[in-house]
Amino acid sequence: MFQVRIHGRGGQGVVTAAELLSLAAFGEGRYAQAFPSFGSERTGAPVVSFCRIDDRPIRTREPIAEPDAVIVQDVTLVHQVDLFAGLRPSGYVLLNTTKSFEELGLAELLDRFPAGRLVTVAATELALEEIGRPLPNAVLLGAFAALTGMISLDGVASAIRERFAGEVAAANVSAATRAAAQVRAAREEQVGARAD
């Protein structure tokens, strides 16, 4: 079972991100489960959602304490919430930011994980350019597909088209595709740098 924890703030589509991820997995013939956890239901409050993906039926229902991947939609949470608690040693981290891990004070995190497992992507900027709104959720799922390989970019695109319509769907797919390309490039650079 592959478990994903998504952190963000109310109004950023954190719950929708988990739902889209589960739709993408389901569309690829896998079992999936998505559910939120609210500390407070107001806009701007920290929100966590969860997604599990497996090849067998999923029976467990509790929140994910030991994720295989962490997606952070709002980087201002980095020093407010223990985002990386329980993250497996072979895990993945995807941060929505234009800053590096070093600039965020997270350099030690890079040393704890294999090269190419922790990346940043400017998802909000891509969303603004493509969609015209600062909603990074679908954009980050394109990045997640490129980072982990747990779902395909085509699966993400299909889930987006199932959830949204017309120009909104097309813009989200375009932004997700751009994010996936950025992540592939960042991973290659990280792996190359560690090899040197």
C-alpha positions as CSV (number, residue, x, y, z in Angstrom):
1,M,0.0,0.0,0.0
2,F,1.3,3.5,-0.9
3,Q,0.1,6.2,1.5
4,V,0.1,10.0,0.8
5,R,-0.5,12.8,3.2
6,I,-1.3,16.2,1.7
7,H,-0.9,19.4,3.8
8,G,-2.2,22.8,3.0
9,R,-4.7,25.5,4.0
10,G,-8.4,25.7,3.7
11,G,-9.4,27.0,0.3
12,Q,-6.4,25.5,-1.5
13,G,-8.1,22.4,-2.7
14,V,-6.3,20.0,-0.3
15,V,-9.4,17.7,-0.1
16,T,-9.9,17.8,-3.8
17,A,-6.2,16.9,-4.4
18,A,-6.7,13.6,-2.4
19,E,-9.9,12.9,-4.3
20,L,-8.3,13.5,-7.7
21,L,-5.4,11.3,-6.7
22,S,-7.7,8.5,-5.7
23,L,-9.7,9.0,-9.0
24,A,-6.5,8.8,-11.0
25,A,-5.4,5.5,-9.2
26,F,-8.9,4.1,-9.6
27,G,-8.9,5.0,-13.3
28,E,-5.7,2.9,-13.6
29,G,-7.3,-0.2,-12.1
30,R,-6.1,0.3,-8.5
31,Y,-7.9,0.5,-5.3
32,A,-7.9,3.9,-3.7
33,Q,-9.2,5.8,-0.7
34,A,-9.3,9.5,0.0
35,F,-10.4,11.4,3.1
36,P,-9.7,14.7,4.9
37,S,-8.9,15.7,8.5
38,F,-10.0,19.2,9.5
39,G,-8.6,21.0,12.5
40,S,-10.8,24.0,11.7
41,E,-13.0,24.4,8.7
42,R,-12.3,28.0,7.9
43,T,-10.4,29.4,4.9
44,G,-6.7,29.6,5.7
45,A,-6.7,27.1,8.5
46,P,-4.3,24.1,8.2
47,V,-5.9,21.2,6.5
48,V,-4.7,17.6,6.0
49,S,-6.0,15.1,3.6
50,F,-5.0,11.5,3.0
51,C,-4.9,9.1,0.0
52,R,-4.1,5.4,0.0
53,I,-3.4,3.4,-3.2
54,D,-3.1,-0.3,-3.4
55,D,-3.6,-3.3,-5.7
56,R,-5.9,-4.9,-3.2
57,P,-9.0,-3.7,-1.3
58,I,-8.1,-1.2,1.4
59,R,-9.7,-2.0,4.8
60,T,-7.9,0.5,7.1
61,R,-9.6,3.9,7.7
62,E,-7.4,5.7,10.2
63,P,-5.3,8.8,9.3
64,I,-1.9,8.2,7.8
65,A,0.8,8.4,10.4
66,E,3.7,6.9,8.3
67,P,3.3,8.2,4.8
68,D,5.2,7.1,1.8
69,A,4.9,10.6,0.3
70,V,4.1,14.1,1.7
71,I,2.7,16.8,-0.6
72,V,2.8,20.4,0.9
73,Q,0.5,22.8,-0.9
74,D,1.4,25.7,1.3
75,V,5.0,26.1,2.3
76,T,4.2,28.6,5.1
77,L,3.3,25.5,7.1
78,V,6.9,24.2,7.1
79,H,7.8,25.6,10.5
80,Q,4.3,25.6,11.9
81,V,3.3,21.9,11.5
82,D,5.4,18.7,11.7
83,L,4.8,18.0,8.1
84,F,7.4,15.2,7.8
85,A,6.4,13.3,10.9
86,G,6.5,9.5,10.3
87,L,7.7,9.9,6.7
88,R,9.2,6.6,5.6
89,P,13.0,6.5,5.0
90,S,12.4,5.8,1.3
91,G,9.7,8.4,1.1
92,Y,9.0,11.4,-1.2
93,V,8.5,15.0,-0.4
94,L,6.9,17.5,-2.9
95,L,6.8,21.2,-1.8
96,N,4.9,23.9,-3.6
97,T,7.5,26.7,-3.6
98,T,10.0,28.7,-5.6
99,K,12.6,28.3,-2.9
100,S,15.1,25.5,-2.4
101,F,15.1,23.2,0.6
102,E,18.2,25.0,1.8
103,E,16.5,28.4,1.6
104,L,13.6,27.0,3.7
105,G,16.0,25.7,6.4
106,L,15.4,22.1,5.4
107,A,18.8,21.1,4.1
108,E,19.1,18.3,6.7
109,L,16.0,16.7,5.2
110,L,17.8,16.3,1.8
111,D,20.6,14.4,3.5
112,R,18.2,11.9,5.0
113,F,16.6,10.7,1.8
114,P,17.9,9.2,-1.5
115,A,18.6,11.7,-4.3
116,G,15.6,12.7,-6.4
117,R,13.0,11.9,-3.7
118,L,12.5,15.5,-2.5
119,V,11.6,18.2,-4.9
120,T,10.1,21.7,-5.1
121,V,7.8,22.9,-7.8
122,A,6.3,26.4,-8.3
123,A,2.7,25.0,-8.5
124,T,0.9,28.2,-7.4
125,E,2.8,30.2,-10.1
126,L,1.9,27.6,-12.7
127,A,-1.7,27.6,-11.6
128,L,-1.8,31.4,-11.9
129,E,-0.3,31.3,-15.4
130,E,-2.5,28.5,-16.7
131,I,-5.7,28.7,-14.7
132,G,-5.7,32.3,-13.5
133,R,-6.2,31.3,-9.9
134,P,-3.8,30.3,-7.1
135,L,-5.0,26.7,-6.8
136,P,-2.0,24.4,-6.8
137,N,-3.8,21.1,-6.1
138,A,-4.2,19.6,-9.6
139,V,-0.8,21.0,-10.6
140,L,0.9,19.2,-7.8
141,L,-0.6,15.9,-8.8
142,G,1.2,16.2,-12.2
143,A,4.4,16.7,-10.2
144,F,3.5,13.8,-7.9
145,A,3.1,11.5,-10.9
146,A,6.6,12.5,-12.2
147,L,8.1,12.2,-8.8
148,T,6.8,8.8,-7.6
149,G,5.6,6.9,-10.7
150,M,2.6,5.7,-8.5
151,I,0.2,7.0,-11.1
152,S,0.7,8.3,-14.6
153,L,0.4,11.8,-15.9
154,D,-2.4,10.5,-18.2
155,G,-4.2,9.1,-15.1
156,V,-4.0,12.6,-13.5
157,A,-5.2,14.2,-16.7
158,S,-8.2,11.8,-16.9
159,A,-9.1,12.5,-13.2
160,I,-8.9,16.2,-13.8
161,R,-11.2,15.9,-16.9
162,E,-13.6,13.8,-14.9
163,R,-13.8,16.4,-12.1
164,F,-13.7,19.6,-14.1
165,A,-15.0,20.6,-17.5
166,G,-14.0,22.6,-20.5
167,E,-11.4,25.3,-20.2
168,V,-10.9,24.7,-16.5
169,A,-10.0,21.1,-17.1
170,A,-7.7,21.9,-20.0
171,A,-5.9,24.6,-18.0
172,N,-5.4,22.3,-15.1
173,V,-4.1,19.5,-17.3
174,S,-1.7,21.9,-19.0
175,A,-0.4,23.2,-15.6
176,A,0.0,19.6,-14.3
177,T,1.9,18.6,-17.4
178,R,4.3,21.6,-16.9
179,A,4.8,20.7,-13.3
180,A,5.6,17.1,-14.2
181,A,8.3,18.3,-16.7
182,Q,9.8,20.5,-14.0
183,V,10.0,17.7,-11.5
184,R,11.6,15.3,-14.0
185,A,14.3,17.9,-14.7
186,A,14.8,18.6,-11.0
187,R,15.1,14.8,-10.2
188,E,17.7,14.4,-13.0
189,E,19.7,17.3,-11.6
190,Q,19.6,16.0,-8.0
191,V,20.7,12.5,-9.0
192,G,23.4,13.9,-11.2
193,A,24.7,16.2,-8.5
194,R,24.9,13.3,-5.9
195,A,26.7,11.1,-8.4
196,D,29.5,13.8,-8.9
